[in-house]
Amino acid sequence: MSMGKDQEKLAIERKLAHCRELAKRYTDEPTAKHIRELEKELQDALYALEFAPQK
């Protein structure tokens, strides 16, 4: 993985960790739903970054 991808991965992982902390604090709808949606988007972005075809 290139240096740019490593930094991007770290940034996404930080956002994901923050998202999970927010999910613990905010359990009421609709906020909790938005946090879950954001977490899913971040997980998808991380997966895409980790398993993207090598150029």
Backbone atoms as SQL, in Angstrom:
CREATE TABLE atoms (id INTEGER PRIMARY KEY, chain TEXT, resi INTEGER, resn TEXT, atom TEXT, x REAL, y REAL, z REAL);
INSERT INTO atoms VALUES
  (1, 'A', 1, 'MET', 'N', 0.846, -1.175, 0.000),
  (2, 'A', 1, 'MET', 'CA', 0.000, 0.000, 0.000),
  (3, 'A', 1, 'MET', 'C', 0.890, 1.237, 0.000),
  (4, 'A', 2, 'SER', 'N', 0.560, 2.193, -0.815),
  (5, 'A', 2, 'SER', 'CA', 1.383, 3.392, -0.924),
  (6, 'A', 2, 'SER', 'C', 1.218, 4.274, 0.307),
  (7, 'A', 3, 'MET', 'N', 2.133, 5.227, 0.447),
  (8, 'A', 3, 'MET', 'CA', 2.107, 6.125, 1.597),
  (9, 'A', 3, 'MET', 'C', 0.799, 6.914, 1.634),
  (10, 'A', 4, 'GLY', 'N', 0.319, 7.376, 0.482),
  (11, 'A', 4, 'GLY', 'CA', -0.937, 8.105, 0.428),
  (12, 'A', 4, 'GLY', 'C', -2.113, 7.269, 0.883),
  (13, 'A', 5, 'LYS', 'N', -2.127, 6.008, 0.454),
  (14, 'A', 5, 'LYS', 'CA', -3.202, 5.101, 0.861),
  (15, 'A', 5, 'LYS', 'C', -3.115, 4.797, 2.350),
  (16, 'A', 6, 'ASP', 'N', -1.889, 4.671, 2.876),
  (17, 'A', 6, 'ASP', 'CA', -1.723, 4.434, 4.310),
  (18, 'A', 6, 'ASP', 'C', -2.305, 5.583, 5.114),
  (19, 'A', 7, 'GLN', 'N', -2.032, 6.798, 4.692),
  (20, 'A', 7, 'GLN', 'CA', -2.550, 7.968, 5.402),
  (21, 'A', 7, 'GLN', 'C', -4.063, 8.064, 5.263),
  (22, 'A', 8, 'GLU', 'N', -4.564, 7.751, 4.092),
  (23, 'A', 8, 'GLU', 'CA', -6.011, 7.762, 3.881),
  (24, 'A', 8, 'GLU', 'C', -6.684, 6.710, 4.758),
  (25, 'A', 9, 'LYS', 'N', -6.072, 5.537, 4.838),
  (26, 'A', 9, 'LYS', 'CA', -6.600, 4.457, 5.673),
  (27, 'A', 9, 'LYS', 'C', -6.618, 4.885, 7.138),
  (28, 'A', 10, 'LEU', 'N', -5.548, 5.507, 7.598),
  (29, 'A', 10, 'LEU', 'CA', -5.494, 5.982, 8.975),
  (30, 'A', 10, 'LEU', 'C', -6.578, 7.015, 9.242),
  (31, 'A', 11, 'ALA', 'N', -6.792, 7.923, 8.316),
  (32, 'A', 11, 'ALA', 'CA', -7.816, 8.952, 8.473),
  (33, 'A', 11, 'ALA', 'C', -9.208, 8.319, 8.576),
  (34, 'A', 12, 'ILE', 'N', -9.475, 7.338, 7.739),
  (35, 'A', 12, 'ILE', 'CA', -10.769, 6.655, 7.786),
  (36, 'A', 12, 'ILE', 'C', -10.917, 5.893, 9.092),
  (37, 'A', 13, 'GLU', 'N', -9.852, 5.233, 9.529),
  (38, 'A', 13, 'GLU', 'CA', -9.912, 4.488, 10.794),
  (39, 'A', 13, 'GLU', 'C', -10.161, 5.423, 11.973),
  (40, 'A', 14, 'ARG', 'N', -9.564, 6.623, 11.953),
  (41, 'A', 14, 'ARG', 'CA', -9.809, 7.609, 13.016),
  (42, 'A', 14, 'ARG', 'C', -11.277, 8.045, 13.007),
  (43, 'A', 15, 'LYS', 'N', -11.797, 8.315, 11.822),
  (44, 'A', 15, 'LYS', 'CA', -13.198, 8.722, 11.707),
  (45, 'A', 15, 'LYS', 'C', -14.125, 7.604, 12.178),
  (46, 'A', 16, 'LEU', 'N', -13.780, 6.377, 11.844),
  (47, 'A', 16, 'LEU', 'CA', -14.591, 5.225, 12.245),
  (48, 'A', 16, 'LEU', 'C', -14.578, 5.070, 13.768),
  (49, 'A', 17, 'ALA', 'N', -13.419, 5.234, 14.386),
  (50, 'A', 17, 'ALA', 'CA', -13.313, 5.147, 15.845),
  (51, 'A', 17, 'ALA', 'C', -14.145, 6.250, 16.500),
  (52, 'A', 18, 'HIS', 'N', -14.070, 7.452, 15.942),
  (53, 'A', 18, 'HIS', 'CA', -14.848, 8.571, 16.478),
  (54, 'A', 18, 'HIS', 'C', -16.343, 8.294, 16.316),
  (55, 'A', 19, 'CYS', 'N', -16.716, 7.763, 15.194),
  (56, 'A', 19, 'CYS', 'CA', -18.106, 7.420, 14.913),
  (57, 'A', 19, 'CYS', 'C', -18.613, 6.406, 15.950),
  (58, 'A', 20, 'ARG', 'N', -17.803, 5.439, 16.274),
  (59, 'A', 20, 'ARG', 'CA', -18.192, 4.414, 17.256),
  (60, 'A', 20, 'ARG', 'C', -18.330, 5.007, 18.656),
  (61, 'A', 21, 'GLU', 'N', -17.487, 5.969, 18.985),
  (62, 'A', 21, 'GLU', 'CA', -17.619, 6.667, 20.263),
  (63, 'A', 21, 'GLU', 'C', -18.926, 7.456, 20.304),
  (64, 'A', 22, 'LEU', 'N', -19.243, 8.132, 19.207),
  (65, 'A', 22, 'LEU', 'CA', -20.499, 8.881, 19.140),
  (66, 'A', 22, 'LEU', 'C', -21.701, 7.949, 19.269),
  (67, 'A', 23, 'ALA', 'N', -21.605, 6.773, 18.676),
  (68, 'A', 23, 'ALA', 'CA', -22.703, 5.804, 18.731),
  (69, 'A', 23, 'ALA', 'C', -22.984, 5.376, 20.173),
  (70, 'A', 24, 'LYS', 'N', -21.939, 5.328, 20.994),
  (71, 'A', 24, 'LYS', 'CA', -22.131, 4.970, 22.410),
  (72, 'A', 24, 'LYS', 'C', -22.869, 6.082, 23.152),
  (73, 'A', 25, 'ARG', 'N', -22.610, 7.334, 22.775),
  (74, 'A', 25, 'ARG', 'CA', -23.209, 8.480, 23.460),
  (75, 'A', 25, 'ARG', 'C', -24.614, 8.809, 22.983),
  (76, 'A', 26, 'TYR', 'N', -24.836, 8.649, 21.687),
  (77, 'A', 26, 'TYR', 'CA', -26.109, 9.055, 21.093),
  (78, 'A', 26, 'TYR', 'C', -26.872, 7.828, 20.621),
  (79, 'A', 27, 'THR', 'N', -27.796, 7.401, 21.437),
  (80, 'A', 27, 'THR', 'CA', -28.538, 6.175, 21.124),
  (81, 'A', 27, 'THR', 'C', -29.964, 6.456, 20.668),
  (82, 'A', 28, 'ASP', 'N', -30.370, 7.717, 20.703),
  (83, 'A', 28, 'ASP', 'CA', -31.731, 8.070, 20.294),
  (84, 'A', 28, 'ASP', 'C', -31.796, 8.275, 18.788),
  (85, 'A', 29, 'GLU', 'N', -32.932, 7.881, 18.209),
  (86, 'A', 29, 'GLU', 'CA', -33.185, 8.128, 16.797),
  (87, 'A', 29, 'GLU', 'C', -33.548, 9.596, 16.631),
  (88, 'A', 30, 'PRO', 'N', -33.313, 10.264, 15.567),
  (89, 'A', 30, 'PRO', 'CA', -32.705, 9.804, 14.319),
  (90, 'A', 30, 'PRO', 'C', -31.179, 9.888, 14.326),
  (91, 'A', 31, 'THR', 'N', -30.608, 10.470, 15.395),
  (92, 'A', 31, 'THR', 'CA', -29.149, 10.632, 15.444),
  (93, 'A', 31, 'THR', 'C', -28.431, 9.295, 15.353),
  (94, 'A', 32, 'ALA', 'N', -28.906, 8.308, 16.096),
  (95, 'A', 32, 'ALA', 'CA', -28.270, 6.989, 16.088),
  (96, 'A', 32, 'ALA', 'C', -28.294, 6.380, 14.689),
  (97, 'A', 33, 'LYS', 'N', -29.391, 6.584, 13.980),
  (98, 'A', 33, 'LYS', 'CA', -29.496, 6.053, 12.614),
  (99, 'A', 33, 'LYS', 'C', -28.465, 6.710, 11.704),
  (100, 'A', 34, 'HIS', 'N', -28.311, 8.008, 11.820),
  (101, 'A', 34, 'HIS', 'CA', -27.334, 8.722, 10.992),
  (102, 'A', 34, 'HIS', 'C', -25.910, 8.262, 11.301),
  (103, 'A', 35, 'ILE', 'N', -25.642, 8.036, 12.567),
  (104, 'A', 35, 'ILE', 'CA', -24.313, 7.559, 12.962),
  (105, 'A', 35, 'ILE', 'C', -24.061, 6.170, 12.380),
  (106, 'A', 36, 'ARG', 'N', -25.050, 5.289, 12.435),
  (107, 'A', 36, 'ARG', 'CA', -24.894, 3.944, 11.848),
  (108, 'A', 36, 'ARG', 'C', -24.660, 4.020, 10.349),
  (109, 'A', 37, 'GLU', 'N', -25.377, 4.931, 9.677),
  (110, 'A', 37, 'GLU', 'CA', -25.190, 5.097, 8.236),
  (111, 'A', 37, 'GLU', 'C', -23.779, 5.594, 7.921),
  (112, 'A', 38, 'LEU', 'N', -23.318, 6.550, 8.698),
  (113, 'A', 38, 'LEU', 'CA', -21.963, 7.064, 8.510),
  (114, 'A', 38, 'LEU', 'C', -20.934, 5.972, 8.769),
  (115, 'A', 39, 'GLU', 'N', -21.142, 5.179, 9.819),
  (116, 'A', 39, 'GLU', 'CA', -20.229, 4.078, 10.122),
  (117, 'A', 39, 'GLU', 'C', -20.167, 3.092, 8.956),
  (118, 'A', 40, 'LYS', 'N', -21.307, 2.783, 8.368),
  (119, 'A', 40, 'LYS', 'CA', -21.342, 1.853, 7.227),
  (120, 'A', 40, 'LYS', 'C', -20.582, 2.435, 6.036),
  (121, 'A', 41, 'GLU', 'N', -20.767, 3.723, 5.772),
  (122, 'A', 41, 'GLU', 'CA', -20.052, 4.367, 4.666),
  (123, 'A', 41, 'GLU', 'C', -18.544, 4.329, 4.896),
  (124, 'A', 42, 'LEU', 'N', -18.126, 4.577, 6.128),
  (125, 'A', 42, 'LEU', 'CA', -16.691, 4.544, 6.442),
  (126, 'A', 42, 'LEU', 'C', -16.129, 3.129, 6.314),
  (127, 'A', 43, 'GLN', 'N', -16.894, 2.142, 6.773),
  (128, 'A', 43, 'GLN', 'CA', -16.453, 0.749, 6.634),
  (129, 'A', 43, 'GLN', 'C', -16.318, 0.372, 5.163),
  (130, 'A', 44, 'ASP', 'N', -17.275, 0.808, 4.353),
  (131, 'A', 44, 'ASP', 'CA', -17.215, 0.522, 2.915),
  (132, 'A', 44, 'ASP', 'C', -15.996, 1.192, 2.275),
  (133, 'A', 45, 'ALA', 'N', -15.727, 2.430, 2.679),
  (134, 'A', 45, 'ALA', 'CA', -14.577, 3.160, 2.133),
  (135, 'A', 45, 'ALA', 'C', -13.271, 2.466, 2.535),
  (136, 'A', 46, 'LEU', 'N', -13.201, 2.018, 3.769),
  (137, 'A', 46, 'LEU', 'CA', -12.001, 1.319, 4.244),
  (138, 'A', 46, 'LEU', 'C', -11.815, 0.000, 3.492),
  (139, 'A', 47, 'TYR', 'N', -12.894, -0.737, 3.306),
  (140, 'A', 47, 'TYR', 'CA', -12.835, -1.998, 2.569),
  (141, 'A', 47, 'TYR', 'C', -12.364, -1.752, 1.134),
  (142, 'A', 48, 'ALA', 'N', -12.941, -0.743, 0.497),
  (143, 'A', 48, 'ALA', 'CA', -12.576, -0.429, -0.881),
  (144, 'A', 48, 'ALA', 'C', -11.104, -0.049, -0.981),
  (145, 'A', 49, 'LEU', 'N', -10.627, 0.678, -0.005),
  (146, 'A', 49, 'LEU', 'CA', -9.229, 1.094, 0.000),
  (147, 'A', 49, 'LEU', 'C', -8.294, -0.104, 0.207),
  (148, 'A', 50, 'GLU', 'N', -8.663, -0.988, 1.114),
  (149, 'A', 50, 'GLU', 'CA', -7.812, -2.148, 1.421),
  (150, 'A', 50, 'GLU', 'C', -7.796, -3.177, 0.299),
  (151, 'A', 51, 'PHE', 'N', -8.911, -3.313, -0.391),
  (152, 'A', 51, 'PHE', 'CA', -9.027, -4.380, -1.387),
  (153, 'A', 51, 'PHE', 'C', -9.126, -3.861, -2.815),
  (154, 'A', 52, 'ALA', 'N', -8.714, -2.630, -3.010),
  (155, 'A', 52, 'ALA', 'CA', -8.711, -2.057, -4.364),
  (156, 'A', 52, 'ALA', 'C', -7.655, -2.759, -5.211),
  (157, 'A', 53, 'PRO', 'N', -7.927, -2.965, -6.477),
  (158, 'A', 53, 'PRO', 'CA', -6.943, -3.597, -7.348),
  (159, 'A', 53, 'PRO', 'C', -5.629, -2.789, -7.379),
  (160, 'A', 54, 'GLN', 'N', -4.539, -3.488, -7.334),
  (161, 'A', 54, 'GLN', 'CA', -3.219, -2.842, -7.394),
  (162, 'A', 54, 'GLN', 'C', -2.940, -2.355, -8.808),
  (163, 'A', 55, 'LYS', 'N', -2.369, -1.171, -8.898),
  (164, 'A', 55, 'LYS', 'CA', -2.019, -0.627, -10.227),
  (165, 'A', 55, 'LYS', 'C', -0.562, -0.820, -10.496);
